[in-house]
């Protein structure tokens, strides 16, 4: 009984996660993170200060 009591919230959370993943359109997190990082990289390159000749020395 102690094992079930200790892991009850984990088991309920897992069961709810499986139900939601099967019945609803959950976005692919890996794809969302990849697109966010790509967008951040593009914005960073767009607004980066241009290098001056003094920085090379």
C-alpha positions, 0 to 999 in steps of 0.5 A: 500500500505504501508504494501506491500511496507514494507514487499516486501523483506520478501515476495519475499524471502519467495517465492524464498525459497519455490520455491528453496525448492520444485525444488532443493535438499536442504540438511536437515540443522538439519542433517548437523549440527548434523553430524558436531557436532558429528565429532567435538566431535570425533576429540576433544576426539581423540586429548585431552591431557591425564589426569595426576594424578596431575589433580585429586587433 
